[in-house]
């Protein structure tokens, strides 16, 4: 067990892992293909959880448990607080992910595409082509009467 | 700048709106206010000041408080008194307009805001009313909202005065910080402290920006003539006694606190003089009577600003008297122009003439008002003009400059006054668009009474001298004064200057055509038009808004996401760099071999996901990364988290396996653009680097474990649990966990709803 407990400065390792996970997630999410976006989202919640976990400092193989004959942990145990936060985050992340997956499927059924560049229902491309007809105001004014 | 005036069509065809008569009754409101303010006059004359206030936002020293001294009362009397006649006048002028009710409410709201502004004691109260006058005047100027020009000019007034209002707010707050109080009545008592403070100049600049935009001083003068797009009753009210005088009021109010410094004196002298002379030159060029009056309003505002720059009491008394003089004659003349427009169908001076027979009462009122404007004895305008010359000669800074400016502007006023009386009323009557008849009583009553005020107070100046002018001058100079208004001062230099003024004015009147030609050539050469600068500024702002909206919100999901991510990189990364947070770990990263192995698994899984072309391959890669994360939790003493992660990872893969086959295959990586992949990879690497640096910076710092320590000690005695993580979740943070369960339940319900709806829509198809 000495090899485990002697180890110091493990946080930078997790920092790099979180960074790589974030980079991969962001790259996938910047794709116009929503399927790739979904994979990015999965990776991103893992990245965030590791950030929270490492910020609470790391302790090897010592779960935050209290022995039956004591009222407090005997030795230094892992930080319980980030674990509780991450448990919540994992579950919430799952709720979000499953909803988004169904939403992407629904969007595909409705729009026939998973290409976000083609999803312009809310902001159609033609929107700013011509000013609305009937308004004689040629002045640069955002306020259109009535 | 001088555009062709479009004649408003006040009398819209159709019967009286049934509610119109009721709306006309609103005139009793200003009348009641006038009576109320007159009843305060004895106390103010006796040298008292009154104040009343309520707590508004006590934590911020904001009070709804009001303060009445000579200065506030002078303005309050003018606002309510002229307001009464304007309401009467508007009832006839616009009574048949289908939206007359709306107009009356706007006008009433404007009057209330204006009264609040001149009576406010707390600076935040002052600012709120200041902005309310801006907003309500916007509604009034743009009342004829089917006209593009009215909308544009209303917006211009709103923007110019609104931006000035913001500057004013900043200046007032700085002043409150320096003076240690939010009440004007306290601040004006601390003139010396404010003048000597390092923030004096910033305060002065900000407050003057507010006053100069509101009172249309050069170079912000352009919005005022454009505001003539408003119906004539509005112009008569806004540009005689109210809206544009708000800036003058502010300068007068601030005189004890900010005046008596070189910056104050020279800025006001120069801006006022330039505005006065420039505007009176432009006034004489106009062919539309209403525009001509608009430019003379600018001239009056410039003169007032110029005299408020001075310290000597003649100059201040001249300003106060001129506020009265100008309000009387300008409101009267605007209403006269409205009557002419109404009765003759035009206000172009070249098409008018010989109206004296058809409009005898209006003619009499116009004659008296114009003579007061020209400063002929025995009108109040004469007294005002004599005081101006005395004040200008007595100023220590630049008596010659100021006197020259005053004489030039006044001479041009004489010429304009002659134009206003002679051109429409005398001579022979040309063919007019309409056959003129004398206006109804409600319309001529205002001009007649106000013009009469100009004579009565001119003949008996003592009546207002002691009652109103004295207390006002005292309020502005913040020391007791006793001035005697007299019609005849004996033969002295001011009288000689008056003779010069009248002679010069008559000369200008005779030479008007040549003057127009001469100034026209000069204006073509100079080309200072604030209006064009305003248009360019607005166009530039709109272009910038369109450009940055296109850039940041281009309607593509990945652009929005990239914007958010780059913001994150710049803000978090920038903060790290700026505050020296970029640190190398204290020791070379070291960990047991299994940890390195798990880390390698996660990294490989994440990188593989980005490279996979098939959905199943990508899913397998994501799953292996997720499993690696679970192993990591297990290695660092978090078995509960690891178990949850395993279960959730499995569930996610199951759901993904159900959904993914229903989606199209991943054709290509989807990073459009020539260097699309490179660009997106750069953003991704930057994000990852910022996250890594952030975690290193956080973990390199000191660590406060006290919260965890509390949970470790309290778990058994308080919550009877030995698994600390579980105790935190179900006991100490139970409400949080409950919320989490609710979120998952709602996400599940929403998913079910989406699935069922999709199924139904498919079956129907």
Interface residues (C-beta under 8 A of the other chain):
Chain A: X3 X4 X7 X8 X9 X10 X11 X12 X13 X14 X15 X16 X17 X18 X19 X20 X21 X22 X23 X24 X25 X26 X27 X28 X29 X30 X31 X32 X33 X34 X35 X36 X38 X39 X42 X43 X46 X47 X49 X50 X51 X53 X54 X55 X56 X57 X58 X59 X60 X61 X62 X63 X64 X65 X66 X67 X68 X70 X71 X72 X73 X77 X78 X79 X80 X81 X83 X84 X86 X87 X88 X90 X91 X92 X93 X94 X95 X96 X97 X98 X99 X101 X102 X103 X104 X105 X106 X108 X109 X110 X114 X115 X116 X117 X119 X120 X122 X123 X124 X125 X127 X128 X135 X136 X137 X138 X139 X140 X141 X142 X143 X144 X145 X146
Chain B: X142 X145 X146 X148 X151 X152 X155 X535 X538 X539 X542 X546 X555 X556 X557 X558 X561 X562 X565 X585 X586 X587 X588 X589 X590 X591 X592 X593 X595 X596 X599 X602 X603 X606 X607 X609 X610 X615 X618 X619 X622 X625 X626 X629 X632 X633 X635 X636 X637 X638 X639 X640 X641 X644 X645 X648 X651 X652 X655 X656 X659 X660 X662 X663 X664 X666 X667 X668 X669 X670 X671 X672 X680 X681 X683 X684 X685 X687 X688 X689 X691 X692 X693 X694 X695 X696 X698 X699 X703 X705 X707 X708 X711 X712 X713 X715 X716 X717 X722 X723 X724 X725 X728 X729 X733 X736 X737 X740 X743 X744 X746 X747 X748 X750 X751 X754 X755 X757 X758 X761 X762
